[in-house]
Amino acid sequence: MTTDPAAGRRQLRATDVKRLNRDWRRRTGARLGLLVESVTQPFNMGSIIRSAAVFGVEHLWLAGNATPPTHRGVAKTALGTDRLVPWEHAGSAAEAAAAIRKEGLRLIAVELTADAVPLHDAPLDGDVCLAVGGEDHGCSPALLAAADAVTYIPQIGRVGSLNVAVATAIALAEARRREWSA
């Protein structure tokens, strides 16, 4: 007689999820920030904010013409998580980078450049702030110049890039995964 390992599976109850998340928070010590430059679509900004809340981003800096969390369209995808991530509009990319460094974080841009390293090799140890750019043009030259390093997400499909909200979630997850597996 064989037993089905899935037979006893059930989704976790809310209290179980809280306990599981508390355990992961205890394993998390590094500070993680996020700089969002010129992301204008409210849906993308809401998704980014939700991912930031999920992965414990301590502060969100906006630069350029990024849509603020207070925009009514952001709420549709942020689902209330906008209240969990402190944020500020820091002005230009250079001004945001200066604010990030003042907080003691290294700035790692997520972008396709000639000197970018694959995300799994990126210098994500310690206290870092990831940076992503707008939907159409990515990170500005000023943001790339201000970054301590640049990383990209390897892709093997026939599409050349990811949606900015998806790319942000992947990069934030990798930053935490790296810390948790160290």
N, C-alpha and C positions, 0 to 999 in steps of 0.2 A: 504494500500500500504506500502510495506517495502522498505527501502532504504539500499542498499549495502554499508557498511562502507568502503569497499575497492575501490569503484568506483572512488573516487577522489584521490586515491593514485598515486603518481609518484615518481620516483627516484629524489633525490636532484641534482640540478645543481652544478657545481664546486664551484661557489661563495657561494651557500648555505652550502656546506660541509665546506668550509673555515670558515664561520661564526659559524657553529656548533662547529667545533674544537676549535675556538678561545674562545667560551664560556666555554668549558671544561678546557682549559688551565688556564682560570681565576680562576677556582675552585681548581686548583692544586698548592699546596705549598710545599709539601714534596719533598725531593731530593731522586731520585731513581737511583741506580747504578746496574751494572751487571758484574759478574765475570764468565767467561767461561773458564773452564779448560779442555784441551785435547779433544775438539770437533774437529774432523779431516775431516768430510765430508763437502765439500764446500756447498752443498745444505742445510745442516743443519745450517751451519754458516750464509749463506745468509738469511735464514728464521729467525734466531735469531736476526740478525741485523735489519731486517725489523720490527719485533715485538718491538725491543728496540726503534726504531725511532717512531713507532706508540704510544707507551706508555711513551714517554718523558724521556728515560734513558739519564742521563746527562753525563755518562762516562762508557765505556766498557773496562774492564781489561781482558786481555788474560793471561792464565798461561799454563804451560806444553807445549805440542806440538799442541796447538790449531791452526787451519788454520786461517791465518790473513785475514782481509777484502780485502786486495790487491790481493789475489789469484784470478785468472781470472774466476774460476768456481763459486766463491761467487756471482759475479755480476748477474748471471742468476736468482737468487731468491731475492737478495737484491734490485734489480731494482732501483739503484741510491741512496737508503737510506743510504748506507755506508758513504756518505759525510755528513750526518746529525748527526752521533753519534761519538764524539771524542773517540779515543781508543789508547791503548798502550799495548805492551806485557810487563807484569810486572815480568816475570821470573817464579819462582816456586810459588806454592800455598801459601806458607808462606810469600814470598815476596809480592805477590799480596794482601794478607790479611793485611799486614803492610801498604801498600800504601792506601788501602781502609780505614783503621782506621785513618790514617793521615788526610784523607779528612773528618773525623767526621761521618762516616757511620757505622752502625752495619751490620755485615755479617750474612746472613741467607741462609744456604745451603738447596737446594731442593734435598732430597735423602730419600731412605727408610732405616731407622736405628731404633734400638730398642727404642731410646728416642725421635724420631721425633713426632711432633704434626701435626694433620691435618691442611692443608693450611688455612682453615677458622678459625682456632684458633691460627695461627702463630703470633708472635710478629712483625707485619708489620707496626706498627704506627711510625710516625716520619721518619727520614732519614735512609734509609736502602739500602743495596746492596744485591741482590739475587745472589746466586752462583749455577751453574749447572756444571755437569761433563760429561765426554766423553760418546760416544754412547754405548760402550760395558761394561764399568766398573763403570760408574757414577763418583761421587766425590771421590777423593783419600783420604786415611786416613789422610794425612797432611791437606787437605782442611777441612775435617770434624773436625779435632782437632782445627783448627783455627776459626771455625764458632762460633758465639755467640749463635746460635740456629739452629735446623734442622727441616724442615717441609716436609711433603709429600702430594701428591694429592690423596685423597681417590678415589678408583676405585671399581666398583661393577661387572664389567664384568669378563670374563674368561681369560683376558690377564693380565699379571703381571706388565706391565710397559708401559709408553708412549714414543713416539719418543722425543728426547731431545728438538727439536725445538718446538714441541707442548707443552711439559711440561713448557718450558720457557715462552711461550705466556700466558698460563693459570696462572702461578705464577705472571707475570707482571700485568696482568689484575686484579688479586685479590688484589695486592698491591694498585693499583689505585682505584679500586672499594671501598676498605675499607676506603680510604681517602675521597672519594667523598660522601660516605654515613654517614660519622661521623658527 
